[in-house]
Amino acid sequence: MYQPATYTYLAQERVIYGQPAPDAVAGEVERLGAERAFIVTSRSVAAGEAVASIAAGLGTRHAGTFDGCSAHTPRDCVIAAARAARDARADLIVTVGGGSAIDGAKALLVCLAEGIDDADTLGRYRMQLGADGVRILPAVKPMSVRQIVVPTTLSGAEFSNLAGVTDPARGVKDAYSADEMAARTVILDPAVTLATPQWLWLSTAIRSVDHAVETICSSAPQPLTDAAAVQALWMFATALPVCHQDPENLQARLDCQLAVWLATTGLNRVPYGASHGIGHQLGAMAGVPHGHCSCVMLPAVLRYNAAANGDRQTMVAAAMGAPDGDAAKSIATLVARLGQPGRLRDVGVREDQFEDIAQSSLGNLFVRSNPRPITEAAQIVEILRSAW
């Protein structure tokens, strides 16, 4: 008997590539009729040429810049960004940066729509799970302010309407989601990414490899997302080694950006698994960068899930060019080839943290939707030990 399913498209209008970011941003601001475009970024990205060039291209339409976005998107950073955008009377957000900045801008839009000005109130809009595992998502008012995005990493946050925001007091990364969080326009310019540190570029690529793998291996896969994710893995397997050997190869960098686009067709549209779910808590509780979470967790989760979705993992291995069908090995091999850490001990996670990470991960929506059911902290500890 067939299973009913629905695929929901993003509230996203355009993806632009092959055009310099300052020109593309200026053109989109003009097209959208914005008069007060407000740039959201991080200090490290703002220190480069891209933000200054984009601001200059906006001319009198540049309403200001917030450069306080930080790793793992703490609630307080979101509130500070929302206050700055509100004070600037922004009518469009232009986000330039990686996943933390993009997620911060998504949550900022919720703050603007709902008039939120403190972290506790923001927390009321986080996604929660009922006892049956069903998402409980507070409604958000229509957003009069939207964002366009110029990504500088390969995390894929620009292609979703899901944001991860950390509550430092609880040590938990919460999920937020609303249709209009999604970027109206994504602008892919490989030249902008040349200033991104090589470790960050390559590790966030593995984050998007994780998107593709957990899309294919989902407990409820779909044909559209299967096709896109398989193509994404092939493109990553081809282009990432070139990026590693020749970091200034703009075609390889653009191929990786296009692979991210494909890899994220399943993000927040099909159920993901424990690599993403445990990774969220590794970031929130142990400070592990997003990309490194995937580097260390994805092979371990694939091994754990092999009994439940071995046929799907064979698709992953084939896309990665591994004839033996071993998906976990193919990912671990790519991680090592790119010089990225492959074990929890290599990213500073201690064994005495396992129990706390496991307990925190149990409430994560992606852990709850893992293809091989996870109901106890001991199962997560088993996966963590496998990744140690």
Secondary structure as GFF3:
##gff-version 3
##sequence-region A 1 388
A	DSSP	beta_strand	14	17	.	.	.	ID=ss1
A	DSSP	alpha_helix	21	32	.	.	.	ID=ss2
A	DSSP	beta_strand	37	42	.	.	.	ID=ss3
A	DSSP	alpha_helix	43	46	.	.	.	ID=ss4
A	DSSP	alpha_helix	49	58	.	.	.	ID=ss5
A	DSSP	three_ten_helix	59	61	.	.	.	ID=ss6
A	DSSP	beta_strand	62	69	.	.	.	ID=ss7
A	DSSP	alpha_helix	75	87	.	.	.	ID=ss8
A	DSSP	beta_strand	92	97	.	.	.	ID=ss9
A	DSSP	alpha_helix	99	114	.	.	.	ID=ss10
A	DSSP	alpha_helix	119	123	.	.	.	ID=ss11
A	DSSP	beta_strand	128	129	.	.	.	ID=ss12
A	DSSP	beta_strand	135	136	.	.	.	ID=ss13
A	DSSP	beta_strand	147	151	.	.	.	ID=ss14
A	DSSP	three_ten_helix	157	159	.	.	.	ID=ss15
A	DSSP	beta_strand	162	167	.	.	.	ID=ss16
A	DSSP	beta_strand	172	177	.	.	.	ID=ss17
A	DSSP	three_ten_helix	179	181	.	.	.	ID=ss18
A	DSSP	beta_strand	185	188	.	.	.	ID=ss19
A	DSSP	three_ten_helix	190	195	.	.	.	ID=ss20
A	DSSP	alpha_helix	198	216	.	.	.	ID=ss21
A	DSSP	alpha_helix	223	245	.	.	.	ID=ss22
A	DSSP	alpha_helix	250	263	.	.	.	ID=ss23
A	DSSP	three_ten_helix	264	266	.	.	.	ID=ss24
A	DSSP	alpha_helix	274	286	.	.	.	ID=ss25
A	DSSP	alpha_helix	290	319	.	.	.	ID=ss26
A	DSSP	alpha_helix	327	337	.	.	.	ID=ss27
A	DSSP	three_ten_helix	344	347	.	.	.	ID=ss28
A	DSSP	three_ten_helix	351	353	.	.	.	ID=ss29
A	DSSP	alpha_helix	354	361	.	.	.	ID=ss30
A	DSSP	alpha_helix	365	368	.	.	.	ID=ss31
A	DSSP	alpha_helix	377	387	.	.	.	ID=ss32
###
